[in-house]
Amino acid sequence: MATIPEDIQKRIKELSKKTEIPVKSLMARLKEIITTNETAKTMEDVDFKIRFAAAILTKEHSMSGKTTDCIIQPIITPRAREVTIKGEKTYVGDLTALVQVLTKSEDDKTTKGPVTYASGTFWREGAQNIESLEPGKTYKASLRITENSWGITISSDNAGFVETKDKMMGLKEFYKKEIEPTDINITLGEMDLNKSETSTDIKVLTGTVIEAEVAESTDGHQYGRYNIMDESNVGENFAIFVAPEDVCWMQGSVLKFGGTISIDEKTGKVRWNNQFIIPTPIAMPKEISIKPVTEKKETVDIDLDDDDSTSAASEEDDGVFAI
């Protein structure tokens, strides 16, 4: 078992005070970086591996351009992929979440803003980091935010996410209060007339699931797909692509899909970017089968107290910095 160098301990304590994230939570994120970062996994020098991971942790919570602290709650499984841009490989991914912006008053008191719908594209380390997020859980992060006529666009190329115990309304409650009353329902036949202007200019499709499957692409990656139809395309079907974990409703189910629409200028092809799924009363859960990850990951033991209720300022140091 190794101990975090004293200068790194001091940096993490200072970062904890600045971000109001408990030391224990930052240490949990440090462990995650050590065990998942491809470069860190190749390092034999344990001390430098810790320093490398600490640098990434600090970068994740540093100001890079204009960022805003917020609490986020993903509403569908985030998806990221490796792409090649101008000959260089990088990661890109989409995240849709409910967000509460954090602001500080003159007396240094932090307050949460209203729950807001958010979606956007993440790049590089930011895209890789969203893959570990789980729908329904809350996380603290510092993100670039752009206000839209409804909702906000979120993005980052290096954001880190630290799980919190904050409580926020769930997707179903938000849908009932904020989305259902609006007139954004369309049919499959009307998609080409409803191009989205922003990442949160969403429409809602209600369709019957003709097929629900988890498939594998030629490069070995799994993806989820719902084939649906409605009264405007009986006898045809439309494919909606999701993360494998979200193929959790059976054939015959009637589901509401929320998302944005883009149209290829050259071909006129309509593309749907799915952002959430709401089951109707006519829906049956489905057991999904996802190929387990076979990659062997390094394990690092960190001695952390189970109780995460203490604040960043009052947290005891005993055992927290041992790995």
C-alpha positions as CSV (number, residue, x, y, z in Angstrom):
1,M,0.0,0.0,0.0
2,A,1.4,3.4,-1.0
3,T,0.8,6.8,0.5
4,I,0.1,9.9,-1.6
5,P,3.1,12.3,-1.6
6,E,2.7,15.2,0.9
7,D,2.7,17.9,-1.8
8,I,-0.1,16.0,-3.7
9,Q,-2.1,15.7,-0.5
10,K,-1.8,19.5,0.0
11,R,-2.9,20.1,-3.6
12,I,-6.0,17.8,-3.2
13,K,-7.0,19.5,0.1
14,E,-6.8,22.9,-1.6
15,L,-8.7,21.6,-4.6
16,S,-11.3,20.2,-2.1
17,K,-11.8,23.7,-0.5
18,K,-12.0,25.4,-3.9
19,T,-14.5,23.0,-5.4
20,E,-16.4,22.1,-2.2
21,I,-15.9,18.5,-3.1
22,P,-14.9,16.2,-0.2
23,V,-11.4,14.9,-0.2
24,K,-12.7,11.4,-0.1
25,S,-14.6,11.9,-3.3
26,L,-11.6,13.5,-5.0
27,M,-9.5,10.5,-3.9
28,A,-12.1,8.1,-5.4
29,R,-11.8,10.0,-8.7
30,L,-7.9,9.8,-8.4
31,K,-8.1,6.0,-8.0
32,E,-10.4,5.8,-11.1
33,I,-7.9,7.8,-13.2
34,I,-5.0,5.5,-12.0
35,T,-6.9,2.3,-12.9
36,T,-8.5,3.5,-16.2
37,N,-6.3,6.0,-17.9
38,E,-4.3,4.2,-20.7
39,T,-1.1,6.1,-20.0
40,A,-1.2,5.6,-16.3
41,K,-1.7,1.9,-16.7
42,T,1.6,1.6,-18.5
43,M,3.6,3.4,-15.7
44,E,5.7,1.2,-13.4
45,D,6.8,4.1,-11.2
46,V,4.0,4.2,-8.6
47,D,5.0,7.7,-7.3
48,F,5.0,9.2,-10.7
49,K,1.8,7.4,-11.6
50,I,0.1,9.1,-8.7
51,R,1.5,12.5,-9.7
52,F,0.3,11.9,-13.3
53,A,-3.2,11.1,-12.1
54,A,-3.2,14.1,-9.7
55,A,-2.3,16.4,-12.6
56,I,-5.3,15.1,-14.6
57,L,-7.5,15.5,-11.6
58,T,-6.4,19.1,-11.1
59,K,-6.9,19.8,-14.8
60,E,-10.5,18.4,-14.7
61,H,-11.4,21.0,-12.0
62,S,-9.4,23.9,-13.3
63,M,-10.8,26.8,-15.3
64,S,-10.4,26.1,-19.0
65,G,-12.1,28.9,-20.8
66,K,-15.4,30.0,-19.3
67,T,-16.8,27.1,-17.3
68,T,-19.6,26.9,-14.8
69,D,-19.9,24.6,-11.7
70,C,-23.0,22.5,-11.7
71,I,-24.7,19.4,-10.5
72,I,-25.8,17.0,-13.3
73,Q,-28.0,13.9,-13.4
74,P,-27.7,11.9,-16.7
75,I,-31.1,10.8,-18.0
76,I,-29.9,8.2,-20.5
77,T,-26.7,6.2,-20.8
78,P,-23.9,8.5,-22.2
79,R,-22.3,7.3,-25.3
80,A,-18.7,8.0,-26.5
81,R,-16.6,6.7,-29.4
82,E,-13.2,7.0,-30.9
83,V,-13.0,8.9,-34.2
84,T,-10.3,10.1,-36.5
85,I,-10.3,13.9,-37.3
86,K,-7.6,15.1,-39.7
87,G,-5.6,12.0,-39.2
88,E,-5.7,12.2,-35.4
89,K,-7.7,9.9,-33.2
90,T,-9.8,11.4,-30.5
91,Y,-12.9,10.7,-28.4
92,V,-16.3,12.3,-28.9
93,G,-19.5,11.6,-27.0
94,D,-23.0,12.9,-26.2
95,L,-24.4,13.6,-22.8
96,T,-28.0,14.5,-21.9
97,A,-28.8,15.4,-18.3
98,L,-30.8,17.5,-15.9
99,V,-28.6,20.2,-14.6
100,Q,-28.6,22.6,-11.6
101,V,-26.1,25.5,-12.0
102,L,-24.2,26.4,-8.8
103,T,-23.7,30.0,-7.8
104,K,-22.0,31.7,-4.9
105,S,-23.3,34.7,-3.0
106,E,-21.2,37.5,-1.5
107,D,-21.0,35.6,1.8
108,D,-19.6,32.6,-0.1
109,K,-22.8,30.5,0.3
110,T,-23.5,28.1,-2.6
111,T,-27.0,27.9,-4.0
112,K,-28.5,25.7,-6.7
113,G,-30.4,27.0,-9.6
114,P,-33.6,25.4,-11.1
115,V,-33.5,22.0,-12.7
116,T,-32.8,22.6,-16.4
117,Y,-32.7,20.3,-19.4
118,A,-29.2,20.0,-21.0
119,S,-27.5,18.2,-23.8
120,G,-24.3,18.5,-25.7
121,T,-21.1,17.0,-27.2
122,F,-18.0,16.2,-25.2
123,W,-14.5,15.7,-26.6
124,R,-11.2,14.1,-25.7
125,E,-10.9,13.3,-21.9
126,G,-14.3,14.9,-21.3
127,A,-15.9,12.3,-23.7
128,Q,-14.0,9.4,-22.1
129,N,-15.1,10.5,-18.7
130,I,-18.8,10.6,-19.5
131,E,-18.7,6.8,-20.2
132,S,-18.5,6.1,-16.4
133,L,-21.7,8.2,-15.6
134,E,-24.9,6.4,-14.7
135,P,-28.5,7.7,-15.3
136,G,-30.2,8.7,-12.1
137,K,-27.0,9.4,-10.2
138,T,-25.8,13.0,-9.5
139,Y,-22.3,14.4,-10.2
140,K,-20.5,17.7,-9.7
141,A,-18.6,19.1,-12.7
142,S,-17.4,22.3,-14.3
143,L,-18.8,22.6,-17.8
144,R,-19.1,25.1,-20.7
145,I,-22.7,26.2,-20.8
146,T,-24.7,28.0,-23.5
147,E,-28.2,29.1,-22.9
148,N,-30.8,28.2,-25.6
149,S,-34.4,29.4,-26.0
150,W,-35.2,26.3,-23.9
151,G,-32.6,24.3,-22.1
152,I,-28.9,24.6,-22.2
153,T,-26.0,23.2,-24.3
154,I,-23.2,21.6,-22.2
155,S,-19.7,20.7,-23.3
156,S,-16.1,20.1,-22.2
157,D,-13.0,18.5,-23.5
158,N,-11.5,17.8,-20.1
159,A,-14.3,17.7,-17.5
160,G,-14.1,15.3,-14.6
161,F,-17.2,14.1,-12.7
162,V,-17.3,13.5,-9.0
163,E,-20.4,11.6,-7.7
164,T,-22.4,13.4,-5.1
165,K,-25.4,12.7,-2.8
166,D,-27.4,15.6,-4.1
167,K,-31.1,15.0,-4.7
168,M,-32.8,16.1,-8.0
169,M,-36.2,15.3,-9.6
170,G,-36.0,12.4,-12.0
171,L,-36.7,12.3,-15.7
172,K,-40.3,11.1,-15.4
173,E,-41.2,14.0,-13.0
174,F,-39.4,16.5,-15.2
175,Y,-41.1,15.2,-18.3
176,K,-44.5,15.6,-16.7
177,K,-43.8,19.1,-15.5
178,E,-41.7,20.6,-18.2
179,I,-41.9,18.6,-21.4
180,E,-45.4,17.0,-21.7
181,P,-47.3,20.3,-21.6
182,T,-45.4,21.7,-24.6
183,D,-46.4,21.1,-28.2
184,I,-43.4,19.2,-29.4
185,N,-45.0,15.8,-30.3
186,I,-44.5,14.8,-34.0
187,T,-45.0,11.7,-36.1
188,L,-42.3,9.8,-38.0
189,G,-43.7,11.2,-41.2
190,E,-43.2,14.8,-40.0
191,M,-39.5,14.4,-39.0
192,D,-38.2,16.1,-42.2
193,L,-40.2,19.2,-41.3
194,N,-38.8,19.6,-37.8
195,K,-35.1,20.1,-38.0
196,S,-33.6,21.0,-34.6
197,E,-31.9,24.4,-34.2
198,T,-30.0,23.6,-31.0
199,S,-29.0,20.6,-28.9
200,T,-32.1,21.1,-26.7
201,D,-34.6,21.8,-29.5
202,I,-36.1,18.4,-28.9
203,K,-39.1,16.7,-30.4
204,V,-41.0,13.7,-29.0
205,L,-41.9,10.6,-31.1
206,T,-44.4,8.0,-29.8
207,G,-43.8,4.7,-31.5
208,T,-44.5,1.0,-31.2
209,V,-41.4,-1.1,-30.8
210,I,-41.2,-3.6,-33.7
211,E,-37.7,-4.8,-32.8
212,A,-35.4,-4.3,-29.8
213,E,-31.9,-5.6,-30.0
214,V,-28.3,-5.3,-28.9
215,A,-26.1,-5.9,-31.9
216,E,-22.4,-5.8,-32.6
217,S,-20.6,-3.6,-35.2
218,T,-17.8,-4.9,-37.5
219,D,-15.2,-3.3,-35.1
220,G,-16.6,-5.3,-32.2
221,H,-18.4,-2.6,-30.4
222,Q,-22.0,-3.2,-29.2
223,Y,-24.9,-0.9,-29.8
224,G,-28.6,-0.8,-29.1
225,R,-31.4,-0.3,-31.5
226,Y,-35.1,0.1,-31.4
227,N,-37.0,-0.3,-34.7
228,I,-40.3,1.6,-34.3
229,M,-43.4,2.5,-36.3
230,D,-46.4,4.8,-35.7
231,E,-49.6,5.6,-37.6
232,S,-47.7,7.6,-40.2
233,N,-45.5,4.8,-41.4
234,V,-47.4,1.5,-40.9
235,G,-45.7,-1.3,-42.7
236,E,-42.3,0.5,-42.4
237,N,-40.0,1.1,-39.5
238,F,-37.5,3.6,-38.3
239,A,-34.3,2.8,-36.4
240,I,-33.4,4.6,-33.2
241,F,-29.9,3.9,-31.9
242,V,-29.2,3.9,-28.2
243,A,-26.6,2.5,-25.8
244,P,-26.9,-1.2,-25.2
245,E,-28.0,-0.6,-21.6
246,D,-31.1,1.3,-22.8
247,V,-32.5,-1.6,-24.8
248,C,-34.7,-2.4,-21.8
249,W,-38.2,-2.5,-23.3
250,M,-39.8,-5.4,-25.3
251,Q,-41.2,-5.7,-28.7
252,G,-44.8,-4.4,-28.7
253,S,-44.1,-1.7,-26.1
254,V,-45.2,1.8,-26.9
255,L,-42.5,4.3,-25.9
256,K,-41.9,8.0,-26.1
257,F,-38.5,9.0,-27.6
258,G,-37.2,12.5,-27.0
259,G,-34.4,13.8,-29.2
260,T,-33.2,16.2,-31.9
261,I,-33.4,16.0,-35.6
262,S,-30.7,16.8,-38.2
263,I,-30.9,16.6,-42.0
264,D,-28.1,15.8,-44.3
265,E,-27.9,18.7,-46.8
266,K,-26.6,16.6,-49.6
267,T,-28.8,13.5,-49.3
268,G,-31.8,14.9,-47.4
269,K,-31.5,11.9,-45.0
270,V,-33.1,12.5,-41.6
271,R,-31.0,11.6,-38.5
272,W,-32.4,11.3,-35.0
273,N,-30.2,11.8,-32.0
274,N,-32.0,10.1,-29.1
275,Q,-31.8,11.8,-25.7
276,F,-34.3,10.0,-23.5
277,I,-37.0,7.3,-23.4
278,I,-40.3,7.5,-21.5
279,P,-42.4,4.3,-21.3
280,T,-46.1,4.6,-21.7
281,P,-48.6,2.4,-19.8
282,I,-48.3,0.0,-22.8
283,A,-44.7,-1.1,-22.1
284,M,-43.0,-4.2,-20.8
285,P,-39.5,-4.3,-19.4
286,K,-36.9,-6.5,-21.2
287,E,-33.9,-8.3,-19.8
288,I,-30.8,-7.2,-21.8
289,S,-27.7,-9.2,-22.5
290,I,-24.5,-7.1,-22.8
291,K,-21.1,-8.6,-23.6
292,P,-18.9,-8.2,-20.5
293,V,-15.8,-6.1,-20.7
294,T,-12.9,-8.5,-21.0
295,E,-10.1,-5.9,-20.6
296,K,-8.1,-6.5,-17.4
297,K,-7.9,-3.3,-15.4
298,E,-5.3,-2.6,-12.7
299,T,-6.7,-2.4,-9.2
300,V,-5.5,0.0,-6.6
301,D,-6.7,-0.2,-3.0
302,I,-7.6,3.1,-1.4
303,D,-8.4,3.2,2.3
304,L,-11.5,5.4,2.4
305,D,-14.1,5.8,5.1
306,D,-17.6,4.6,4.1
307,D,-19.2,7.7,5.5
308,D,-19.1,10.5,2.9
309,S,-21.3,12.9,4.9
310,T,-18.5,15.2,6.1
311,S,-17.7,18.4,4.4
312,A,-14.5,19.1,2.5
313,A,-13.3,21.5,5.2
314,S,-13.9,19.2,8.2
315,E,-12.9,15.9,6.7
316,E,-10.4,13.9,8.7
317,D,-7.2,13.0,6.9
318,D,-6.6,9.6,8.6
319,G,-6.4,6.9,6.0
320,V,-7.8,9.0,3.2
321,F,-4.5,9.4,1.4
322,A,-3.4,5.8,1.6
323,I,-3.5,3.7,-1.6
